[in-house]
Amino acid sequence: MQVTKKTHLQASLQNFIFTILLFVVVGLIAWLSNQYELKADWTLNNRHSLSETSQKLLKTFTDPITITVYADNDSNLRNSIKDLVELYQQHKSDIKLRFVDPFAVPGEVRERGIKVNGELIIDYKGRSEHVQDVTEQNITSALQRVARTEERLIVFLEGHGERTVNNTSDHDLSQWANLLTSSGFKVQPLNFGQMVAIPANTSVLVIPSPRRKLLPTEINLITNYVDNGGSLLWLLDPTIPLQGLETLATKFGLTVQPGMIVDPISRFLGVNNPAIVSVTTTGYNTNHPITTGFEDYLTLFPQASALIVEPPEDWAEIPLLTSHPQAWSETGDMEGNVEYNQETDINGPLNIAFALVHEGLEHDEGAYEDENGNEISDPIDATDIVEDIPVNDIEKTREQRVVIVGDGDFLSNAFLQYGGNVDLGIKVMNWLAEDDVFINIPIKTAVDLNLDLSPNTAIFLGAFFLFILPLTLISIGISIWLKRRKA
């Protein structure tokens, strides 16, 4: 191509226009980068994104949230907290974050009870929660506590050899109680030797497998609580009788079938004990809020009883958990090779848990009367309570809910973390306490970032990086050097 003055001018003009357009595009990209932010998390398990639990919880908040961080001017501390809170702000734009130097406002620090540098306070609708160890797990737990509009008191019956909420033994319930507390519930043991009645503000009474028989007065207090519309979680064990609660069983039309459920399917899941019942996809009743969306979970029930519930007409019952059809209730010896006996055993599928709803009885929450007909606002302090406590007939709108489970081990410290047991336990309690908005919020928020290595693996990795890899690289270098020298 012949270069003329005209073509040279055209080429120069094109280059000039291209340069101008290039600068314009770069400027627009720079401006857009300041106006808009696009983030992508490509890490394994999305560890730099907000968990599903936290995202679902944020959807329950209707009003703005204020997070106040009391941290000094250390930029590393403030930036780490800011980055974490920004994950929440991406899903709820009206979360207000402000930093306060605690050394500049000592009076405010004392008034708000700040104890450590970097502590934050979450304020929502006049309620507040403190977080000292700032992690997603702790912030989400605090948000769940502050989201509950009313106190939810969960009372655990004690004094008869029950599983307790204060002990850390394998068969006790302390881990579950701690999770309930972090979720916003108030947990309290109930020993009738120390309290003369069930607290009036009780949201749910838990009967965790009594080992010794209850006194007639205690049975009357429990049955009157149920008659008065109280919600109940009753955990049964196949090796333990009802311990005087037969009257309560009659109210619900409950029959505990003889024997212990044997699940031959469990061995395919790596469970060697045939008495451990596994409930999978087909065993969940997806028509109930507790088990809706539970199809991908596996729950384990050690030593479970099969239940039959035929309540009165004003109650509605729904089976929640059902064993595999190949399971059966073994009425014979559980030692050795356990096999199904058509003559004595009960064939599956068998129901392990029921949910019951009663809408026919309406009354005033926490309304009790003493023997003189005087209303007792707080039965804990009452001293003149007779065995048959009458209740008044002031209307109450909340429905009565009951869950009966033929196993108490699935919530124990030894088995709580297996499969979906922990989520099932929290969902059951949210439903019983009528906190339906929290039922579908899973409990686990923290991604497991720990790398657990066996001693042999740790020794091998140390030797590889300290000796094998350096020696290999040195050998390769010497080999290449020798070849080049010979050449």
Stockholm file with secondary structure:
# STOCKHOLM 1.0

chainA/1-487         MQVTKKTHLQASLQNFIFTILLFVVVGLIAWLSNQYELKADWTLNNRHSLSETSQKLLKTFTDPITITVYADNDSNLRNSIKDLVELYQQHKSDIKLRFVDPFAVPGEVRERGIKVNGELIIDYKGRSEHVQDVTEQNITSALQRVARTEERLIVFLEGHGERTVNNTSDHDLSQWANLLTSSGFKVQPLNFGQMVAIPANTSVLVIPSPRRKLLPTEINLITNYVDNGGSLLWLLDPTIPLQGLETLATKFGLTVQPGMIVDPISRFLGVNNPAIVSVTTTGYNTNHPITTGFEDYLTLFPQASALIVEPPEDWAEIPLLTSHPQAWSETGDMEGNVEYNQETDINGPLNIAFALVHEGLEHDEGAYEDENGNEISDPIDATDIVEDIPVNDIEKTREQRVVIVGDGDFLSNAFLQYGGNVDLGIKVMNWLAEDDVFINIPIKTAVDLNLDLSPNTAIFLGAFFLFILPLTLISIGISIWLKRRKA
#=GR chainA/1-487 SS CCCCHHHHHHHHHHHHHHHHHHHHHHHHHHHHHHHCCCCCCCSGGGTTSCCHHHHHHHTTCCSCEEEEEECCSCHHHHHHHHHHHHHHHTTCTTEEEEEECTTTCHHHHHHHTCCSTTEEEEEETTEEEEESSCCHHHHHHHHHHHHCSSCEEEEEEESSSCCCSSCCSTTSCHHHHHHHHHTTEEEEEEETTTCSSCCTTEEEEEEECCSSCCCHHHHHHHHHHHHTTCEEEEECCTTSCCTTTHHHHHHHTEEECSSEEECGGGGGGTCCCTTEEEECGGGBCTTSTTTTTCTTCCEEEESCCCEEECCCTTEEEEEEEECCTTCEEECSCCSSSCCCCTTTSEESCCEEEEEEEECSCCCCTTCEECTTSCEESCGGGCCCCCSSCCCCCCCCCSCEEEEEESCSGGGSTTTTTSTTHHHHHHHHHHHHTTCGGGTTSCSCCCCCCCCCCCHHHHHHHHHIIIIIHHHHHHHHHHHHHHHHHHC
#=GC SS_cons         CCCCHHHHHHHHHHHHHHHHHHHHHHHHHHHHHHHCCCCCCCSGGGTTSCCHHHHHHHTTCCSCEEEEEECCSCHHHHHHHHHHHHHHHTTCTTEEEEEECTTTCHHHHHHHTCCSTTEEEEEETTEEEEESSCCHHHHHHHHHHHHCSSCEEEEEEESSSCCCSSCCSTTSCHHHHHHHHHTTEEEEEEETTTCSSCCTTEEEEEEECCSSCCCHHHHHHHHHHHHTTCEEEEECCTTSCCTTTHHHHHHHTEEECSSEEECGGGGGGTCCCTTEEEECGGGBCTTSTTTTTCTTCCEEEESCCCEEECCCTTEEEEEEEECCTTCEEECSCCSSSCCCCTTTSEESCCEEEEEEEECSCCCCTTCEECTTSCEESCGGGCCCCCSSCCCCCCCCCSCEEEEEESCSGGGSTTTTTSTTHHHHHHHHHHHHTTCGGGTTSCSCCCCCCCCCCCHHHHHHHHHIIIIIHHHHHHHHHHHHHHHHHHC
//
